[in-house]
């Protein structure tokens, strides 16, 4: 099956899984996201439909890769998905969720072999430990950013596209095929999550996607070393605005002595929607930056790093200035 075929297949599977989940969970009280003072929606919407992404991606990944499946990735992803879906249902304490996140990330990095270090030689013997922290941070960053209709799905499409193109150009099936599966699954989910959303991803979907995108450089250790790129650099670029918004927001919350671990609406994208910008506009902005970053990153050999660096810088500065302007007007 071609890369395009994998995209189409995972898109249809995701679409079907979300439809079934929506019908089966309709009105379920524990999955109904009731609006409150910190919500970005005004009517109750069922959450947890990211389970469809998890089932589509893992099912397609195992079915396609067969004996070359990274079992450590699957086990870690399942553990993260389970505790996250339980959180969607019952609100699991933060400390318990973090314990599972660190344990899952540790298992994955440990069993990824001698190449199980996204940070490589930058941190020497500490690299595996710093890698675990980076993976856990990305899991939660993606979850933090899933706060309005369409934004997480749009970001996932851009990041998936980046890994897929890199895999095709470098001849790395671990990147191209899993990237295609993720792209299709995210697009299928987005059909139901675009404003006005009929379903929410929930923690089960956002944490799974965050983990997968952080784990991408290590999915296949024997192939990943042939990519000739920094796993850390690649992972950050493909998730650029999500990670920037999270770091920027946390920095100012700490400076202002705000308890950042509590629910809030301090993120730049949240300030913009509170200021009147539509969910569609914000999802398109984040999605276009992600897609642009994916394309420019994979053409640096021909056009150099300058256009990509300009896009990353302009998007970060532009988002910050845009949010500040909205807050002042």
Short mmCIF file of the C-alpha atoms (twelve columns), coordinates in Angstrom:
data_MODEL
# 
_entry.id   MODEL 
# 
loop_
_atom_site.group_PDB 
_atom_site.id 
_atom_site.type_symbol 
_atom_site.label_atom_id 
_atom_site.label_alt_id 
_atom_site.label_comp_id 
_atom_site.label_asym_id 
_atom_site.label_seq_id 
_atom_site.Cartn_x 
_atom_site.Cartn_y 
_atom_site.Cartn_z 
_atom_site.pdbx_PDB_model_num 
ATOM 1   C CA . UNK A 1   0.000   0.000  0.000  1 
ATOM 2   C CA . UNK A 2   1.271   3.481  -0.863 1 
ATOM 3   C CA . UNK A 3   1.649   6.362  1.561  1 
ATOM 4   C CA . UNK A 4   -1.494  7.935  0.082  1 
ATOM 5   C CA . UNK A 5   -3.314  4.660  0.620  1 
ATOM 6   C CA . UNK A 6   -2.357  4.670  4.306  1 
ATOM 7   C CA . UNK A 7   -3.653  8.227  4.677  1 
ATOM 8   C CA . UNK A 8   -6.993  7.330  3.084  1 
ATOM 9   C CA . UNK A 9   -7.373  4.103  5.075  1 
ATOM 10  C CA . UNK A 10  -6.605  5.713  8.438  1 
ATOM 11  C CA . UNK A 11  -8.860  8.662  7.573  1 
ATOM 12  C CA . UNK A 12  -11.807 6.361  6.913  1 
ATOM 13  C CA . UNK A 13  -11.083 4.249  10.005 1 
ATOM 14  C CA . UNK A 14  -10.837 7.326  12.201 1 
ATOM 15  C CA . UNK A 15  -13.996 8.778  10.717 1 
ATOM 16  C CA . UNK A 16  -15.882 5.544  11.411 1 
ATOM 17  C CA . UNK A 17  -14.476 5.191  14.947 1 
ATOM 18  C CA . UNK A 18  -15.405 8.760  15.879 1 
ATOM 19  C CA . UNK A 19  -18.912 8.274  14.481 1 
ATOM 20  C CA . UNK A 20  -19.375 5.063  16.511 1 
ATOM 21  C CA . UNK A 21  -17.966 6.692  19.654 1 
ATOM 22  C CA . UNK A 22  -20.237 9.680  19.240 1 
ATOM 23  C CA . UNK A 23  -23.320 7.486  18.929 1 
ATOM 24  C CA . UNK A 24  -22.325 5.142  21.758 1 
ATOM 25  C CA . UNK A 25  -21.376 7.890  24.211 1 
ATOM 26  C CA . UNK A 26  -24.164 10.373 23.459 1 
ATOM 27  C CA . UNK A 27  -25.496 11.773 26.724 1 
ATOM 28  C CA . UNK A 28  -23.100 9.763  28.918 1 
ATOM 29  C CA . UNK A 29  -22.858 11.953 32.038 1 
ATOM 30  C CA . UNK A 30  -19.195 11.212 32.786 1 
ATOM 31  C CA . UNK A 31  -18.112 12.101 29.247 1 
ATOM 32  C CA . UNK A 32  -20.171 15.260 28.950 1 
ATOM 33  C CA . UNK A 33  -17.978 18.356 29.077 1 
ATOM 34  C CA . UNK A 34  -20.135 20.935 30.858 1 
ATOM 35  C CA . UNK A 35  -19.080 24.564 30.210 1 
ATOM 36  C CA . UNK A 36  -17.683 26.535 33.155 1 
ATOM 37  C CA . UNK A 37  -15.975 29.889 33.671 1 
ATOM 38  C CA . UNK A 38  -12.727 28.535 32.238 1 
ATOM 39  C CA . UNK A 39  -14.228 26.789 29.194 1 
ATOM 40  C CA . UNK A 40  -13.977 27.977 25.600 1 
ATOM 41  C CA . UNK A 41  -17.326 26.414 24.636 1 
ATOM 42  C CA . UNK A 42  -20.851 27.410 25.635 1 
ATOM 43  C CA . UNK A 43  -22.834 24.172 25.238 1 
ATOM 44  C CA . UNK A 44  -22.180 20.652 26.627 1 
ATOM 45  C CA . UNK A 45  -20.090 18.498 24.260 1 
ATOM 46  C CA . UNK A 46  -19.020 14.874 24.626 1 
ATOM 47  C CA . UNK A 47  -15.284 14.452 25.216 1 
ATOM 48  C CA . UNK A 48  -13.009 11.431 24.910 1 
ATOM 49  C CA . UNK A 49  -13.395 10.920 21.147 1 
ATOM 50  C CA . UNK A 50  -9.613  10.981 20.865 1 
ATOM 51  C CA . UNK A 51  -9.944  7.301  21.724 1 
ATOM 52  C CA . UNK A 52  -10.789 6.875  18.038 1 
ATOM 53  C CA . UNK A 53  -7.385  8.331  17.110 1 
ATOM 54  C CA . UNK A 54  -5.643  5.987  19.547 1 
ATOM 55  C CA . UNK A 55  -7.405  2.884  18.194 1 
ATOM 56  C CA . UNK A 56  -6.910  3.901  14.564 1 
ATOM 57  C CA . UNK A 57  -3.231  4.764  14.916 1 
ATOM 58  C CA . UNK A 58  -2.170  1.827  17.084 1 
ATOM 59  C CA . UNK A 59  -4.280  -0.668 15.150 1 
ATOM 60  C CA . UNK A 60  -2.948  0.546  11.797 1 
ATOM 61  C CA . UNK A 61  0.612   0.805  13.120 1 
ATOM 62  C CA . UNK A 62  0.672   -2.758 14.473 1 
ATOM 63  C CA . UNK A 63  -1.105  -4.136 11.406 1 
ATOM 64  C CA . UNK A 64  1.238   -2.402 8.967  1 
ATOM 65  C CA . UNK A 65  4.601   -2.770 10.722 1 
ATOM 66  C CA . UNK A 66  4.060   -6.328 11.972 1 
ATOM 67  C CA . UNK A 67  7.274   -7.782 13.381 1 
ATOM 68  C CA . UNK A 68  9.051   -4.409 13.211 1 
ATOM 69  C CA . UNK A 69  6.517   -2.858 15.597 1 
ATOM 70  C CA . UNK A 70  8.143   -0.984 18.459 1 
ATOM 71  C CA . UNK A 71  6.451   -2.774 21.367 1 
ATOM 72  C CA . UNK A 72  7.813   -0.310 23.917 1 
ATOM 73  C CA . UNK A 73  6.059   2.508  22.042 1 
ATOM 74  C CA . UNK A 74  2.790   0.549  21.944 1 
ATOM 75  C CA . UNK A 75  2.915   -0.360 25.655 1 
ATOM 76  C CA . UNK A 76  3.762   3.212  26.680 1 
ATOM 77  C CA . UNK A 77  1.084   4.685  24.401 1 
ATOM 78  C CA . UNK A 78  -1.563  2.304  25.755 1 
ATOM 79  C CA . UNK A 79  -0.637  3.161  29.362 1 
ATOM 80  C CA . UNK A 80  -0.887  6.879  28.643 1 
ATOM 81  C CA . UNK A 81  -4.185  6.437  26.796 1 
ATOM 82  C CA . UNK A 82  -5.715  4.377  29.621 1 
ATOM 83  C CA . UNK A 83  -4.899  6.818  32.423 1 
ATOM 84  C CA . UNK A 84  -6.000  9.714  30.208 1 
ATOM 85  C CA . UNK A 85  -9.337  8.127  29.315 1 
ATOM 86  C CA . UNK A 86  -9.903  7.407  33.008 1 
ATOM 87  C CA . UNK A 87  -9.175  11.087 33.607 1 
ATOM 88  C CA . UNK A 88  -11.816 11.998 31.019 1 
ATOM 89  C CA . UNK A 89  -14.260 9.783  32.924 1 
ATOM 90  C CA . UNK A 90  -13.371 10.306 36.580 1 
ATOM 91  C CA . UNK A 91  -10.740 13.091 36.867 1 
ATOM 92  C CA . UNK A 92  -7.563  11.241 37.906 1 
ATOM 93  C CA . UNK A 93  -5.289  13.186 40.343 1 
ATOM 94  C CA . UNK A 94  -2.437  15.053 38.642 1 
ATOM 95  C CA . UNK A 95  0.290   13.239 40.576 1 
ATOM 96  C CA . UNK A 96  -1.002  9.837  39.450 1 
ATOM 97  C CA . UNK A 97  -1.159  10.948 35.829 1 
ATOM 98  C CA . UNK A 98  2.412   12.255 36.003 1 
ATOM 99  C CA . UNK A 99  3.633   9.005  37.542 1 
ATOM 100 C CA . UNK A 100 2.158   7.086  34.595 1 
ATOM 101 C CA . UNK A 101 3.572   9.599  32.104 1 
ATOM 102 C CA . UNK A 102 7.093   9.335  33.515 1 
ATOM 103 C CA . UNK A 103 6.910   5.546  33.795 1 
ATOM 104 C CA . UNK A 104 5.647   5.172  30.224 1 
ATOM 105 C CA . UNK A 105 8.238   7.603  28.841 1 
ATOM 106 C CA . UNK A 106 10.983  5.844  30.803 1 
ATOM 107 C CA . UNK A 107 9.980   2.425  29.485 1 
ATOM 108 C CA . UNK A 108 9.890   3.710  25.935 1 
ATOM 109 C CA . UNK A 109 13.266  5.476  26.092 1 
ATOM 110 C CA . UNK A 110 14.955  2.582  27.913 1 
ATOM 111 C CA . UNK A 111 13.835  -0.042 25.405 1 
ATOM 112 C CA . UNK A 112 14.670  2.142  22.412 1 
ATOM 113 C CA . UNK A 113 18.241  0.918  22.722 1 
ATOM 114 C CA . UNK A 114 21.467  2.838  22.328 1 
ATOM 115 C CA . UNK A 115 19.719  5.420  20.138 1 
ATOM 116 C CA . UNK A 116 17.056  6.100  22.764 1 
ATOM 117 C CA . UNK A 117 18.232  9.641  23.376 1 
ATOM 118 C CA . UNK A 118 16.555  12.521 21.573 1 
ATOM 119 C CA . UNK A 119 19.215  14.839 23.010 1 
ATOM 120 C CA . UNK A 120 22.140  12.659 21.924 1 
ATOM 121 C CA . UNK A 121 25.557  13.976 22.914 1 
ATOM 122 C CA . UNK A 122 24.198  17.320 24.143 1 
ATOM 123 C CA . UNK A 123 23.741  16.006 27.696 1 
ATOM 124 C CA . UNK A 124 26.107  13.030 27.770 1 
ATOM 125 C CA . UNK A 125 25.068  10.337 30.276 1 
ATOM 126 C CA . UNK A 126 22.106  12.473 31.338 1 
ATOM 127 C CA . UNK A 127 20.624  12.382 27.829 1 
ATOM 128 C CA . UNK A 128 18.155  9.509  28.473 1 
ATOM 129 C CA . UNK A 129 16.848  11.232 31.616 1 
ATOM 130 C CA . UNK A 130 16.484  14.596 29.897 1 
ATOM 131 C CA . UNK A 131 14.768  12.823 27.008 1 
ATOM 132 C CA . UNK A 132 12.198  11.354 29.398 1 
ATOM 133 C CA . UNK A 133 11.491  14.830 30.787 1 
ATOM 134 C CA . UNK A 134 11.120  16.213 27.249 1 
ATOM 135 C CA . UNK A 135 8.668   13.448 26.321 1 
ATOM 136 C CA . UNK A 136 6.567   14.061 29.448 1 
ATOM 137 C CA . UNK A 137 6.630   17.803 28.839 1 
ATOM 138 C CA . UNK A 138 5.417   17.340 25.264 1 
ATOM 139 C CA . UNK A 139 2.640   14.992 26.396 1 
ATOM 140 C CA . UNK A 140 1.309   17.675 28.707 1 
ATOM 141 C CA . UNK A 141 2.015   20.599 26.369 1 
ATOM 142 C CA . UNK A 142 -0.168  19.037 23.685 1 
ATOM 143 C CA . UNK A 143 -2.857  18.466 26.309 1 
ATOM 144 C CA . UNK A 144 -2.629  22.077 27.537 1 
ATOM 145 C CA . UNK A 145 -3.084  23.362 23.997 1 
ATOM 146 C CA . UNK A 146 -6.169  21.311 23.194 1 
ATOM 147 C CA . UNK A 147 -8.592  23.982 24.377 1 
ATOM 148 C CA . UNK A 148 -10.583 25.136 21.347 1 
ATOM 149 C CA . UNK A 149 -12.257 23.502 18.371 1 
ATOM 150 C CA . UNK A 150 -9.903  22.159 15.736 1 
ATOM 151 C CA . UNK A 151 -6.580  23.406 17.098 1 
ATOM 152 C CA . UNK A 152 -5.113  20.051 18.208 1 
ATOM 153 C CA . UNK A 153 -6.241  18.265 15.049 1 
ATOM 154 C CA . UNK A 154 -4.779  21.011 12.844 1 
ATOM 155 C CA . UNK A 155 -1.447  20.896 14.664 1 
ATOM 156 C CA . UNK A 156 -1.403  17.096 14.434 1 
ATOM 157 C CA . UNK A 157 -1.940  17.220 10.671 1 
ATOM 158 C CA . UNK A 158 1.009   19.603 10.240 1 
ATOM 159 C CA . UNK A 159 3.356   17.578 12.454 1 
ATOM 160 C CA . UNK A 160 2.308   14.307 10.806 1 
ATOM 161 C CA . UNK A 161 2.928   15.807 7.378  1 
ATOM 162 C CA . UNK A 162 6.422   16.850 8.423  1 
ATOM 163 C CA . UNK A 163 7.418   13.383 9.618  1 
ATOM 164 C CA . UNK A 164 5.799   11.750 6.595  1 
ATOM 165 C CA . UNK A 165 7.683   13.928 4.086  1 
ATOM 166 C CA . UNK A 166 10.939  13.410 5.991  1 
ATOM 167 C CA . UNK A 167 10.365  9.659  5.921  1 
ATOM 168 C CA . UNK A 168 9.659   9.605  2.195  1 
ATOM 169 C CA . UNK A 169 12.646  11.803 1.288  1 
ATOM 170 C CA . UNK A 170 15.078  9.969  3.607  1 
ATOM 171 C CA . UNK A 171 13.704  6.498  2.868  1 
ATOM 172 C CA . UNK A 172 12.628  5.830  6.471  1 
ATOM 173 C CA . UNK A 173 9.370   3.828  6.616  1 
ATOM 174 C CA . UNK A 174 9.136   4.306  10.387 1 
ATOM 175 C CA . UNK A 175 8.579   8.001  9.678  1 
ATOM 176 C CA . UNK A 176 6.681   7.992  6.398  1 
ATOM 177 C CA . UNK A 177 4.162   5.254  7.196  1 
ATOM 178 C CA . UNK A 178 3.408   6.244  10.793 1 
ATOM 179 C CA . UNK A 179 3.245   9.882  9.681  1 
ATOM 180 C CA . UNK A 180 0.702   8.942  7.011  1 
ATOM 181 C CA . UNK A 181 -1.367  6.970  9.537  1 
ATOM 182 C CA . UNK A 182 -1.368  9.885  11.984 1 
ATOM 183 C CA . UNK A 183 -2.228  12.390 9.268  1 
ATOM 184 C CA . UNK A 184 -5.257  10.401 8.136  1 
ATOM 185 C CA . UNK A 185 -6.435  9.674  11.678 1 
ATOM 186 C CA . UNK A 186 -6.143  13.331 12.693 1 
ATOM 187 C CA . UNK A 187 -7.982  14.514 9.585  1 
ATOM 188 C CA . UNK A 188 -10.796 12.017 10.185 1 
ATOM 189 C CA . UNK A 189 -11.206 13.278 13.743 1 
ATOM 190 C CA . UNK A 190 -11.081 16.902 12.618 1 
ATOM 191 C CA . UNK A 191 -14.222 16.407 10.505 1 
ATOM 192 C CA . UNK A 192 -16.195 16.152 13.769 1 
ATOM 193 C CA . UNK A 193 -14.062 18.589 15.787 1 
ATOM 194 C CA . UNK A 194 -14.073 21.625 13.488 1 
ATOM 195 C CA . UNK A 195 -15.996 24.611 14.828 1 
ATOM 196 C CA . UNK A 196 -18.685 24.137 15.968 1 
ATOM 197 C CA . UNK A 197 -17.292 20.892 17.407 1 
ATOM 198 C CA . UNK A 198 -19.614 17.917 17.640 1 
ATOM 199 C CA . UNK A 199 -17.091 16.019 19.765 1 
ATOM 200 C CA . UNK A 200 -13.994 16.775 21.852 1 
ATOM 201 C CA . UNK A 201 -10.674 14.933 21.750 1 
ATOM 202 C CA . UNK A 202 -10.315 14.734 25.523 1 
ATOM 203 C CA . UNK A 203 -7.108  13.910 27.372 1 
ATOM 204 C CA . UNK A 204 -7.018  10.436 25.830 1 
ATOM 205 C CA . UNK A 205 -6.384  11.896 22.370 1 
ATOM 206 C CA . UNK A 206 -4.227  14.904 23.197 1 
ATOM 207 C CA . UNK A 207 -1.798  13.059 25.493 1 
ATOM 208 C CA . UNK A 208 -1.476  10.194 23.020 1 
ATOM 209 C CA . UNK A 209 -0.638  12.604 20.192 1 
ATOM 210 C CA . UNK A 210 1.813   14.533 22.363 1 
ATOM 211 C CA . UNK A 211 3.598   11.327 23.327 1 
ATOM 212 C CA . UNK A 212 3.710   10.031 19.760 1 
ATOM 213 C CA . UNK A 213 5.152   13.226 18.303 1 
ATOM 214 C CA . UNK A 214 7.814   13.396 21.034 1 
ATOM 215 C CA . UNK A 215 8.613   9.696  20.540 1 
ATOM 216 C CA . UNK A 216 8.859   9.905  16.738 1 
ATOM 217 C CA . UNK A 217 12.685  10.239 16.576 1 
ATOM 218 C CA . UNK A 218 12.991  6.968  18.499 1 
ATOM 219 C CA . UNK A 219 10.177  4.917  16.937 1 
ATOM 220 C CA . UNK A 220 12.677  2.866  14.948 1 
ATOM 221 C CA . UNK A 221 16.177  3.245  16.359 1 
ATOM 222 C CA . UNK A 222 17.972  1.486  13.509 1 
ATOM 223 C CA . UNK A 223 16.359  3.762  10.903 1 
ATOM 224 C CA . UNK A 224 16.317  6.982  12.899 1 
ATOM 225 C CA . UNK A 225 20.113  7.305  12.873 1 
ATOM 226 C CA . UNK A 226 20.049  7.501  9.069  1 
ATOM 227 C CA . UNK A 227 17.835  10.603 9.022  1 
ATOM 228 C CA . UNK A 228 20.887  12.825 9.533  1 
ATOM 229 C CA . UNK A 229 18.876  15.348 11.577 1 
ATOM 230 C CA . UNK A 230 18.625  16.148 15.264 1 
ATOM 231 C CA . UNK A 231 15.663  14.382 16.788 1 
ATOM 232 C CA . UNK A 232 15.190  17.250 19.227 1 
ATOM 233 C CA . UNK A 233 15.312  19.928 16.536 1 
ATOM 234 C CA . UNK A 234 12.863  18.047 14.333 1 
ATOM 235 C CA . UNK A 235 10.395  17.348 17.131 1 
ATOM 236 C CA . UNK A 236 10.393  20.996 18.229 1 
ATOM 237 C CA . UNK A 237 10.018  22.430 14.735 1 
ATOM 238 C CA . UNK A 238 7.041   20.233 13.874 1 
ATOM 239 C CA . UNK A 239 5.295   21.263 17.130 1 
ATOM 240 C CA . UNK A 240 6.695   24.782 17.169 1 
ATOM 241 C CA . UNK A 241 3.732   27.007 18.086 1 
ATOM 242 C CA . UNK A 242 2.258   24.490 20.536 1 
ATOM 243 C CA . UNK A 243 5.541   24.313 22.441 1 
ATOM 244 C CA . UNK A 244 6.182   28.059 22.182 1 
ATOM 245 C CA . UNK A 245 2.730   28.998 23.495 1 
ATOM 246 C CA . UNK A 246 3.113   26.564 26.400 1 
ATOM 247 C CA . UNK A 247 6.606   27.748 27.404 1 
ATOM 248 C CA . UNK A 248 5.674   31.428 27.015 1 
ATOM 249 C CA . UNK A 249 2.519   31.016 29.101 1 
ATOM 250 C CA . UNK A 250 4.231   29.024 31.851 1 
ATOM 251 C CA . UNK A 251 7.054   31.572 32.049 1 
ATOM 252 C CA . UNK A 252 4.692   34.492 32.641 1 
ATOM 253 C CA . UNK A 253 2.560   32.513 35.065 1 
ATOM 254 C CA . UNK A 254 5.664   31.766 37.144 1 
ATOM 255 C CA . UNK A 255 6.789   35.408 36.951 1 
ATOM 256 C CA . UNK A 256 3.333   36.525 38.156 1 
ATOM 257 C CA . UNK A 257 3.273   33.764 40.819 1 
ATOM 258 C CA . UNK A 258 0.159   32.270 39.220 1 
ATOM 259 C CA . UNK A 259 -0.594  28.603 40.119 1 
ATOM 260 C CA . UNK A 260 -0.080  27.288 36.579 1 
ATOM 261 C CA . UNK A 261 -1.097  23.715 37.459 1 
ATOM 262 C CA . UNK A 262 -4.711  24.793 37.910 1 
ATOM 263 C CA . UNK A 263 -7.205  25.175 35.020 1 
ATOM 264 C CA . UNK A 264 -6.798  28.571 33.356 1 
ATOM 265 C CA . UNK A 265 -7.255  30.545 30.158 1 
ATOM 266 C CA . UNK A 266 -3.865  32.264 30.004 1 
ATOM 267 C CA . UNK A 267 -2.542  30.674 26.800 1 
ATOM 268 C CA . UNK A 268 -2.032  33.018 23.876 1 
ATOM 269 C CA . UNK A 269 -4.609  31.224 21.746 1 
ATOM 270 C CA . UNK A 270 -7.107  31.437 24.632 1 
ATOM 271 C CA . UNK A 271 -6.546  35.172 25.037 1 
ATOM 272 C CA . UNK A 272 -7.248  35.599 21.350 1 
ATOM 273 C CA . UNK A 273 -10.492 33.624 21.401 1 
ATOM 274 C CA . UNK A 274 -11.580 35.496 24.540 1 
ATOM 275 C CA . UNK A 275 -10.806 38.677 22.595 1 
ATOM 276 C CA . UNK A 276 -13.219 37.707 19.841 1 
ATOM 277 C CA . UNK A 277 -11.187 35.634 17.383 1 
ATOM 278 C CA . UNK A 278 -12.980 32.516 16.168 1 
ATOM 279 C CA . UNK A 279 -11.862 28.978 16.877 1 
ATOM 280 C CA . UNK A 280 -11.652 28.450 13.125 1 
ATOM 281 C CA . UNK A 281 -9.219  31.330 12.654 1 
ATOM 282 C CA . UNK A 282 -6.958  30.149 15.479 1 
ATOM 283 C CA . UNK A 283 -7.014  26.514 14.305 1 
ATOM 284 C CA . UNK A 284 -6.166  27.634 10.756 1 
ATOM 285 C CA . UNK A 285 -3.337  29.848 11.992 1 
ATOM 286 C CA . UNK A 286 -1.717  27.085 14.033 1 
ATOM 287 C CA . UNK A 287 -2.350  24.540 11.290 1 
ATOM 288 C CA . UNK A 288 -0.868  26.693 8.512  1 
ATOM 289 C CA . UNK A 289 2.249   27.444 10.568 1 
ATOM 290 C CA . UNK A 290 2.653   23.715 11.291 1 
ATOM 291 C CA . UNK A 291 2.212   22.780 7.622  1 
ATOM 292 C CA . UNK A 292 4.543   25.575 6.506  1 
ATOM 293 C CA . UNK A 293 7.170   24.455 9.018  1 
ATOM 294 C CA . UNK A 294 6.849   20.860 7.818  1 
ATOM 295 C CA . UNK A 295 7.347   21.831 4.184  1 
ATOM 296 C CA . UNK A 296 10.179  24.313 4.753  1 
ATOM 297 C CA . UNK A 297 12.035  21.926 7.083  1 
ATOM 298 C CA . UNK A 298 12.007  19.277 4.394  1 
ATOM 299 C CA . UNK A 299 13.363  21.689 1.761  1 
ATOM 300 C CA . UNK A 300 16.284  23.163 3.724  1 
ATOM 301 C CA . UNK A 301 18.674  21.186 1.563  1 
ATOM 302 C CA . UNK A 302 17.553  23.249 -1.424 1 
ATOM 303 C CA . UNK A 303 16.679  26.665 0.027  1 
ATOM 304 C CA . UNK A 304 18.589  26.720 3.322  1 
ATOM 305 C CA . UNK A 305 17.445  27.384 6.887  1 
ATOM 306 C CA . UNK A 306 16.659  31.102 6.571  1 
ATOM 307 C CA . UNK A 307 13.032  30.818 5.335  1 
ATOM 308 C CA . UNK A 308 12.209  28.272 8.040  1 
ATOM 309 C CA . UNK A 309 13.851  30.353 10.769 1 
ATOM 310 C CA . UNK A 310 11.936  33.427 9.600  1 
ATOM 311 C CA . UNK A 311 8.637   31.533 9.677  1 
ATOM 312 C CA . UNK A 312 9.261   30.229 13.205 1 
ATOM 313 C CA . UNK A 313 10.328  33.628 14.505 1 
ATOM 314 C CA . UNK A 314 7.552   35.542 12.744 1 
ATOM 315 C CA . UNK A 315 4.847   33.140 13.930 1 
ATOM 316 C CA . UNK A 316 6.000   33.332 17.566 1 
ATOM 317 C CA . UNK A 317 6.385   37.129 17.589 1 
ATOM 318 C CA . UNK A 318 3.177   37.568 15.620 1 
ATOM 319 C CA . UNK A 319 1.150   35.348 17.945 1 
ATOM 320 C CA . UNK A 320 2.467   37.187 21.025 1 
ATOM 321 C CA . UNK A 321 1.814   40.647 19.558 1 
ATOM 322 C CA . UNK A 322 -1.621  39.578 18.313 1 
ATOM 323 C CA . UNK A 323 -2.625  38.338 21.768 1 
ATOM 324 C CA . UNK A 324 -1.279  41.491 23.456 1 
ATOM 325 C CA . UNK A 325 -3.182  43.709 21.062 1 
ATOM 326 C CA . UNK A 326 -6.416  41.822 21.705 1 
ATOM 327 C CA . UNK A 327 -5.969  42.143 25.451 1 
ATOM 328 C CA . UNK A 328 -5.472  45.898 25.194 1 
ATOM 329 C CA . UNK A 329 -8.384  46.606 22.837 1 
# 
